[in-house]
Each structure stands twice: as structure tokens, then as C-alpha cells.
Amino acid sequence: MDPHCDAHPQLQRLRVQLREIYNAMGEVEFAKLSVKPPMLDSSISLDGASHEEFHSHQDAVQGLRALRDAVKRDLDVLEKFLDDPACASMPALSTNAPYLMSVWNEVLHAPQPVVTIWQSFSEIPQPKSIPHRGSRKPSGVKVDVVADGGKRWIRVNTTKNSRLQSEFRELDSYLTDSEDELSDGEARPSLAPKEFDNSILRMGRSLLDAARRNPVPGSTKAPSITLRLTRLDPSSANPKEHDPRIAQTIQHLRDMGIDVELGERGHAHLSQTLPAPPRRLKPTIRVNLDLSVLIALISDITHSPLPRSPAEADARYVPSLQHREWKHKACKGSLTEFKTYDTKVLENGVSEHSRALANQALQEMARGLLHELHDRLVAVSPPNLEDVQFWTTPEARDRCLRIVLSKIGGPNEKRRVAALFPAPGTPLSEAESAYWENSRYPKAFLPLLPIRVFESSVPPHDLHPSPSAGGRVLSPFFALLSRTCRHILSQESLSAEEQSSVSIHSAEVGADHRTTGDEHIERAAVTKANPRLTEHTVQSLLCGAAHGWTTLTANKSSVKAILREIRAAEGGYGWFGTNDQGSAREGEGEATMVSETAAIWVVDPRSLAEGMRSDFQE
């Protein structure tokens, strides 16, 4: 061992502790402890494996990477200092390690789930105008750990007795100066405080003000505040560090309603934290369908007999000569663009689109879309599914009709979309027969018809989720999703009234099928807030959330995008799912499972595919 290794024993201990913390942070599976949105994931990988929950990077605790990076920076500085042979003759290095270790211990001890580490909250009213990307955010009150699903804020403070005593001495000097001025008979303005105050009390008031302005997501209740004072000792045995005003400060904080904790926590381990019991997410009996699912319900892949093998699935979607000729016309006569497309087809055997369709057929082989919907809904409705209803927005309906009734849809797919949204006066039995014709499923396997259409693509602002079946209160996630969607749509050029007025009535479109094969389909407008989100998708999510119904979608990228928007705007997804008001417990002991209503239900996509079949003849 080098002789310099014995220098600065306290820093040596800090280095060892920082190493342990840094390594532990890399091993923690916080996705198991963090808040997850009530999202039912029925998508499957091509090996047939299912994913009961929508696990992805956004479920990890926000701010954990920043904390780990800060630990690494301090550790690197300590390593460099202590590895210097001359460090024994140098003064001890100032380090932020005690604070970082205290924050980490709070993360491990905090009531789960931990939502955010190192988040700032505003203590002043925020402007109603929407900030532009890149604009400077107003400074706020720092919270070290947001825990218990957002219901508790934890702040770590490492102020020592000596630091607070210096503030007291400065205040005492103001009081002395004020007394001297009075004895001189002069009436000058005084710097002496009129009330007992110091930096710790000001921090407490700022936290309380910020908490009142930033209620727990999905509620109007302010978060509870915990202030961890790691180095303040109101009963110090050292006369030089004892001052009754330190105890007075702590008592003032508690009188404000702040939970004050003194001293360092013992070192915690992840095993001390208890992950939430597993959840069983269930859809509502009113299911809101977005455009991607409407297309899936019409798709040839959903209804055709299944391929007998992966090779047959690949062969089924090799583009026919007829399709390639249509593609040439769709390229608007551009020879270069068509040759590029045609070369890819010939060189690879199948185009990228064909390969995607073959993969969807393989997913259908592993688990049929309609089977999945049927089995999930049977669990929440009587065996005949008589209470189940399917809804959609006017915009999703209209776009679906325009897409399918163009040359993109095949004959069977066009018949199905016309049956889903029939002309006025069409008997329900006739529409059902048309929809299920040539399907591998029996008639009325799922009560899809009639698909009901909301009056507007943007629900009224006074519409809020009502209690779910059984009288249970829905997860606050519904309110967060609704608020986020409205915020995104408010940035668009059209108002909610204008958006609803441009919808075409289903009777008009369904009656005469005025969309022609050569008509150009207008691309869906993306939102200003996030280019991965289209207006019609946000509208669909909003309608489901505002009604308190499950929204069924096959658009995974949009779901990931809206989750990022919610986390950015709300700091989390609401409570964890163990809240007695919003979830029901099933089973006892280790078998306990939390039952919760799903806000979003994700399935795999099924594209329009009939015209891409190798055996397609129009």
C-alpha cells in the first residue's frame, strides 16, 4: 500500500462509500419500483412471448441518471486527489459526497414509488401562455426526492450548527446596531428582522408554497414535506455549537406542518424497499377505438385463414405484378422513385412493407387480435358480452373511411369498413353479415357493431371521468392523460369547436362512398408539441380519458410519446395502484394482486393487406 493511502481517513471512507453507491445505482432495477401507467399491453414478440406490462425506459425513475453522474464526478475528483502522493501535505478536499449519499439513502428509504429525483417546482403562479422550446424555464424550489407516487416531497439539507450560528450572529449585529441608533436619537431604517427567521425557515416556507401550487397529480391535495437535516444538532454537547435558536428553528418548521428528520440515515439496501404487488389491468366495458385499431379490425390479416408456416406468411405478401403497377401510378409517374422501389423488391425478394405484413401475420398466428379482445372483455362482462360497446371519434371514423375506400383497401376490406360505418337505415343484421363475410371467425364473435361515434372529436372541457364499474375511483392517470392531451391540442391552429365542425357525418360518407381510387389521402397533421403525435391520435386518447374509458390502440410510438409528455408536464403518472380508492385487492398474503382499470390498451398493428397478397386479383 502506498504511504499516501493512509492520509485523510475521512475522505478515504467517503471514497469507499461513493464507490459502493455508484455500483449499486447501476444494479438497481427501479423499473420494478417506479410508477407505471395503467396500461394493458397485449402486444407480443415474434417468438410468441407476451408483455403483461408496457416496460420501457420511461418507467425508470426520472433523475436517477443525473444523481449517478454527480456521484461519478465527485468520485473521480476524490480518486484523483487521494491517488496523488502529495495529498498528505494538502488540506482536506471539499466534497459534496455527504449530500449525495444522503439523497441516495432517502431514495432507498422513501415510501415507494419514487417518481423523481432532483425536480424543481414553481412557488409562483405560472403564465398561462405555452413556453416555446428552448425558452428558459423559471427557477423553482428544489426537491431531492418525490416519493409515494408524488404525495411526499423530501428535501435534504446539510447545514451545520456552525453555519446557522453565523446567521444568528449576523442578526444579533443588526439588533445591536439598531439599539445603538435608538440611543443616538436617530430614526434610520433598521435591517433587524421583525420576526425570528433564518435560511432554514425560508427554505421551509418555499417548499410549502411550492407544494400548494403543485398538488399531487390527479388531486387537489398538496404533497407532504419531509425535511432531512443531516447535520443540525439542537442538543449538541459542545458549548460552542449549542444555541437554543436551533431547536426553536426546528420547532417552527414542525409548527408549519413540515416533517423534520434529524441526522443521517443508516445505509440502506435495495432489499429494504418493497415493490408493489403485481397488478391485473382490466379494460372498461366501453372501449374507445383509435384509427390504428379501426384499420386492424378491417385488415385482411385479422380475418383471413392463418398461414400454416412462416414461409407461407412470407410468400403470401410478395407483391403481385398488379400491385407493382399500381405502385408505379402511386409514384405519380416518377421513374426514379419507381425503379428504386422495384429494385428493392427484386433484390430482397420482398419489400419492407411486405416483410412487415408477414410479421403481422406471424403475430396473428401466435395470438389472434379478435381472440385477444374477446378473452379480455369476457373477464369484465357477461359471457355474451352484451354490455360491451365500442366507440370512436368522428375524425378517426372519417380518416378510416377515406383510407380504406381508396385503392389501399381490398374488396373485402372495403366491405368491412362500409359495414362498420353503414349508411343510414341499414339493418344491423345486414351490416353484421357484411362485416363477418369471408372471415375465419363466426358471425358476431365480437359485438363490434354498431360502432358508436362521439358527437365531437374533442370532448367538452367540463367532461371528467366518472367512477368505474363497482364504484371504484379511476386512477389519477386518466385526469393526467386528459389534461396533457388538451394542453397539446391547445397549441394547434384550430380550436376545439373548429376541429369538431370539420368532421364529415358518417351517413354522408357511408352512403355514397364518394372517395375515388385516385383521390389523394391527406397526411395526418402532426402536433406542434410533439411530431410523433398526430392530432387525431391525441383526440382519441383525450376522448377515452375524459370519459374514463379504456382506449384501444395499435400505435406504440404514439403511446410512448404521450407518456413522455405526461412525465414532462406532470412529473409522474399518479399514485402507484395500491391506493385503496383506485384499485381493488385480489387474494391474500403473497398472492395479493391489485386490480386496476386500464386507461390505454396496446395491441399489435394489422395493416390493410388484401391488395398486397401475391394471389390478389381485383
N, C-alpha and C positions, 0 to 999 in steps of 0.2 A: 504493500500500500504506500502511495506517495505521501511524504510528510505533510503536504498541504491539505490532504484529505481530512485531517483532524481539525482544521480551522473552521470557525463559525459553526459550531454544532447545531445551533437552531436552524440555520439555513440548510444544513445537511439534512435535518429531519424534514424540512419543508420540501426539499428536492425529492426525497423518497415518497412523501405523501402525494406530491404532484404527479410523479410517475404512476403511482397506483391509480389515481383518479383518471388520468389521461387514458390509461389502458382500459379501465372499467367503462369509460364512456364509449369506447369503440365496441364493447361487447354487449352493451345494454340493448335489449330488444324492446325499445319504447313503443313500437307499433302495437305491442300487446297491452300497454298501459295507457295509451293515449285515447282521446275521444275519437270515436268513429261515427260517421254519419249513419243514420238508419237507412241503409241502402242494401237492398237484396240483390245479390249478384248471381244470376243463373247462367252466366257465360261459361264456356268450357274451353279447355285447350284441346288441340287435335288428338292428344292421347286419351281423351275422354275424361280427364280429371276435372272436377268442378271446383269452384271457388265460392264458398258459402258467404264470404265477406269480401268487400272490394278493397283488398290490401294494396297499397301503393305508397310511394314516398311521402305523399302529402299527409299521411296519417301519423308520421313521426312528429315528435314534439318540436314545435317551432322555436328556434333559438338555441337548440342543443348544439348545433354545429358551431355557432358563434361562441358559446361557452367553452367548447372543446378547443377551438382555435386560440382563445385567450389563455387557457391553461397551457397550451403548447408554447405560446410566445413567452410566458413567464418561466416555463421550464427551460426553454432554450437559453434565456438570459442567466438563469441560475446555474445551468450547466457550464456555460462559458466562464462565469465568474469563479465558480468553485474549482474548475479544472485549470485555472491559472495558478502556476506555482507561487506567484507573488501575492495571492489573495489573503494570505495570513497577515500580511502587513497592511492590508487595506481595511478601511472601515466597512462595517456590515452593509450589504446591499439592501436598498429599499425595494420591497416586492409587494405585489398585490395578491400574493398567494393566499394569505389568511381569508381574504374576502371571497376569492374564487372557491376555496374549499368549503366555506360556509354556505355559499349558494348551492353547491353540489349536494351538500348534506340536506339542505332544505328540499331540493328536488326529490331526493330519495325518501325523506320523511313525510313529505306533503301528502295530504289526502288526495287519492287518485280520482280522476285522471288529471295529470299535469297537462295543461293546454299550451302554455307559452313560457319561455324563459327570456327575461330581459325585454319586456314590452313597455312602451311609453303610452300613457293615456293623457288626454287633454283635461285640464282643470278649468278651462274657459269655454264658453259657447263656441261651437264651430260654425263657420259660414255655410250657408245652405248651398252656395254655388259649388259645383263639382271641380275639384282641383285638376289641373292639366298634368299629364305625365311629365315628370321631370321637375315639377314645381317643388319648392322647398316646403316640407311639412312643418307645421308649428311645433315648437318644443313642448314637451309634456312632462308628466310625473313618471318617473321610472319605477317599475315593479319588477322585482327579481324573478318571482315565480307566480304564475297564475295557475292555481290548482283547483281541485274539486269541481272540475268542469266549468271553471270561470267564477265559482261562487266565493273563492278566497284568494286574496292578494297577499303575497309575502314579500316584505322588504327587509334586506339585511343591511345593518349599519355597524361599522367597525369603529365608531368614535370612542376614544378612551376618556377616562376621568380627567386626565390632564388637559385634553383638548376642550372639554366642556368647562373646566375650571378657568381656562384662559378667557373664555367668553364671559364668565361671571366677573372676572377681574376687570375686563373692559367695561362692562356695565356698571361696576362699582365706581370706576373712574368717572363715568358720566354723572353718576349720582353725587360724587364728591365735588365735581366742577359746578354742578347745579346749586349745591349748598353754598359754595364759595361766592357764586354770583348773587345769590339772595342776600348774603351778608354784606356784599358791597352795595346793595340797594339798586342793582341794575336789573332790568327785566328783559334779558336776552332770550331768544328761543333755546329750549333745552333739548339735548339729544338723549336725555334719560328716558327709558321706556316707561309708559304709564302703567303697563301690566307686566307681570312676570312672563318672560319669553326667552327663547333661545333657538338655535338651529334645529334641534331635535323636535321641538314643539311645532316649528314651522313646517318641518317635513311631515309630521303627523296631520296637520291641517290640510296640507296639499294633497295627501293621499285620500283623506276623507272627501274633499271637494271633487277630486277626480272620480272617486268611486260613485258619488251621487250623480255625476254627469255620464257615467258609463255603466249602466246597470248590467246585471247578469244577462247574457244573451238569451232572448226569448222571454224575459220577465221585466218587471219594473223595479225589482229589488236591487239595492246597491250591494256590491261584494263586501264581505267581511275583510277586515285588515288585520294582518299579523305583522308586528314589527320586532324583528330579532336583533337585539342589542348585544353583540357578541363580547364587547369589552367594557361596557359600563358596569360598575360595581357600586351600588348605593350604600353598601355596608363594608367598605374597604377597611381593613385593619391598619392600613398605612395612614397615619395622621395627615401626611402631605396630600393624599389623594381623597381624603374624606371631605365631603361638603353636603350638608343636608338638602341643598337645592337639587342635587342629582336625584335623590329619592322623590323630591317634590315634582321634578320633571316627569318621572315615570308615573307617578300618581295622576298627574294632569292628563297624560296620554290615555291611561285607563279610564279616566272620567269621560274622555271624549268618545269612548266606545272602542278603542283600539286594544287588541290583544297583544300585550307586551311580553316577550320571552327574553330572558337574560342568559348570557353565557353561550359558549359553543355547544353544539350538539355532539354527541358521541358519533364516531364514524359509523355510517350506515352501509348496508349491503343491499343489493337489489332484491335479494331473497326476502327482505323485510317488507317489501311492498307487495300488496295483494292485487293481482289483476282481477278485473271484473268477471263475474260468472259469464259463461257463454250465452249468446243471445239467439233467440229464434225470431227472425223477422218475418212478419206476415203482411201480405198485401191487403188493401181495403177491398170491399165488395164493389165499390165504384172505382173503376180503373180508367185513368186518363192516358190516352194513346198519343204519342207524338208522331211526326211524319215518318221517321225511320221504321216504326213498328207497323204503321199502316201499309207501307211498302212490303214489309215482311209477311203480313197477313195475306197479301195478294200474290206473292212470289211463287213462281213455278217450283222453286226448291222446296218450299214448305209443303206443297200439295202433291207433287209427282211421286210415283213409286221410287223407293230409295235405290241408289246404286248398290250392286252386290259386292263391290270391292273398290278400293281406292283407285285402281287402274280404270275401272268403269266410270268413276266420278270424273277423272281427268279426261277420258275420251268423250264424255257427254258434252263437255263445254269447249271443244276445239271449234273455233269459229267456222261456220259454213261459208261457201263462196257467196251465197246470197247476203249474209251478214257483212262480209268484207266489201261487197259492192255498195251496200247501204252506208258503211263507214266511209267509203270514198266520197259519197254525196254529202255526208255529215261534215266532212272536212272542207266543205264549200269549194270543192274543185282544186284544192291546194295539192299539187302533185307531190311536192316535197314532203308535206305532212303525211300524206297517204303512204308514200314509199317508206317513210320512217316506221309507221305503224305496221305496214305489211312485212317489212324486213324483220321486225321483232317477232312477228307471228311465225314466219318461216324459219328463222334461226332457232328460236326457242321451242318450237313445236306448239306452244300455246302462248297467248298474250298474258300480260299481267292481270288483266281483267278476268280472263278465263281461269287462270290459276286461283284467283280469289273466289270465283264461283265454285270451283271444285272443292276448295277448302270449306266453303259454307255447306256444301253437300255432305262433306265428311262430318261436320259438326251436327248436321241434321241426322246423320246415321247414328251418331253417338247419343243424341237426345233430341227428339223432335220438338220443335218450337211449340206447337199446339198441345202436345203431351205435357210439356213443362207448365204451360199456362193452366191447363186443366187440373193437373195434380196440385199445384199451389193453391188454386182457388177453391178446390174441393175442401181443403183444410179450413177455410173460413166461411164456407157457405154450405147449405144442404147438398146432398149428393147430386141433385138435379140442377144445381147452380141457378135456381130460379131467381135469387136475389141479386145476381151479378149483373152489372151494367158496364158498358164500355162507352167512353166519351172522347171527344177530340175537339180541337179548336177549328173555327171557320178557315183560318189560314192554312192549317195542316191539311184539312179536307180539300181545299181548293188546289193547293200545290200537288197533292197526291193525284187528283183527277187530271191535272194538266200534264204531269209526268207520265202517268200510265197510258193515257189516251193518245199520247203522241206515238211515234213509231217505236219508242223504247219498250212499251208493253207488248206482249204477245197476245194472241186471240183469247186464250183462257184468262190471262191476267187482266185484260180489258173487261171481260165479262164479270170477273170478280169485283173489280172496283166499281163497276156500274151497279152491282148487286149490293155492295156495302153502302153506297150512297144512291139509292134508286130515285127515279123520277116520282113526282107526287102521284098518289093514287095507286102505286104499285103494291099489290098484296104482299104481306110479309112472307107468306109461304112461297110465293113465286120468286122473291128475292133470295130466300134461303136456298131454294132448289138451284137457282143460277149460281150462287156462290159455291156450293158444295159439289157441283157437277165436275166430273173428272178428277176429283180429289181422292186421295187414298184414305181419307177419313170419312166416316159415316156422316150423314146429314145431321146438322145441329150438334156435332160433337162438342162444340163450344158455343155458348149463346152470344155470338158476336153481333147478330142482327136483332134489332136495329142499332147501329152506332149513333149515339146521340151527339148533337153538336151544341157547344156552348153558344150563348147569344152573341158573345163578343170574344175576340182573341185575347183581349186584355180585361180581366175582371174588374169590377168596381173597387175603388180604394177602401170602401167600408166592409168589404168581404173578408172575413177572417175564418181560420179553421175552426170547426166545431168539434166537440168531443167525439172520439172514435166510438166504435161499437163496444158495448159493455160499459159505457160511461167513463172510460179511461181518458185522461187528457193526453193529447198528442205530444210528441217530442217537440221541444222548442225549435228543433231544426226546421220544421215546417214554416214557422214565422221567419226564421233567418233566411231561408230559401226564398220566401215570398218577398221579403224586404230587399234582398240582393237583386232579384230579377227586376223589381220595379225600379231600383236605382239604375240598373243597366239600361232599361228601356227609356228612362227619362232623359238619357243622353242622345237619343235618336231624334231625327228631324221631325218625325210625325208624332203628334200627340196620341194618347190612347184613343180619343174619340175619332181621330182621322184614321188610325190603323183599323179600327173596327168597321169604319164606313166603307173601306175599300174592298171588303170581303164580297165575294160573289155568292149569291144564295145557292144552296145545293140543288134546289129544284131546277134552276136555270141551267146549271152545268150538267146535271144528271139527265135532264130531259132530252137535250138535243146533241150532247157530246160535240160541241162546236169546235173543240181543239182538233186541228188538222194535223196530218202526219208531217207536214213541212214546217209547222209553226215552231219558232224558236222559243225554248223554255228559258225564261228569265232566271238567272242565277240568284240564289237566295242572298239577301243582303246580310253582310256580317255586321256585328255591332262595333261601335267606336270603342267601347270599353275593352273588348277582347276579340281579336279577329278569328279566334277559334269558335266563337259563338255566333250563330245566326239568330236573327230576330224571331223567326218562327219557333226555334227551339226554346229560346228564353220565354216566349209567350206560353208555350206548352207547359214548361216547368212551373211558371207562375200560376197558371190555371189549376194545376194539380195541387200545389202548395196552398193556394188561397182557399180551396175547397176542403183541404185536409184529406185528399185522396192520393193514392199511390200513382205516380207517373211511370208508365212503362216505356222504355226507350232502348234502342239498339245502337245509340250514338255514344260510345265510350269516351271519345275525345271531348265531346261537349260536357259530359258529366265531370271529367277531370278538370276542365276549365272552370265550370261553375263552382266546384269545390274550392279551387284556388281563390276565386273571387270572394266566396263566403269567408274563408280564413283571413283574407286580407282585410275585409270590411268588418268582420265580427270578432276576429281573434279566436274562433273555435266553432264547434258545432252544437253547443248547448250542453246540457247535462249528459252524464255518461250512459244512462239507460238503466241505472239501478235506482233511480228516483221512484218512490212509491206511487207518486201521482201519475207518472207517464209510462209505467211499464208494469207488467204482471209477472210474478214469480211462479215458475212451474217446478215441482219436485221439492225435495228437501235435502239438506246436508250437501254433500259433494255433488249430488245430482241436480242441484238448483240450476235452473235456466231462466233467463229473463226473456219474456215475450214482449215484442215491441212492434209497432206499426211501421212498415217501410214507407219512406217518403219517395224513394226512387227505386225502380226495379229494372235492372240491366240484363238484357238478353243479347245473344249474338245476332248480327245482321243477316238478313236474307234479301238479296238484291233481286231486281227484275232480271230473269234469266232465260225466259222462254225463247226469246229471239236469238240467244247465244248458243242454243243447243245445236249440236252437229247434225241432228236429224230434223231440224226445224224446216218446215215448208209452209209458207204463208198462203 
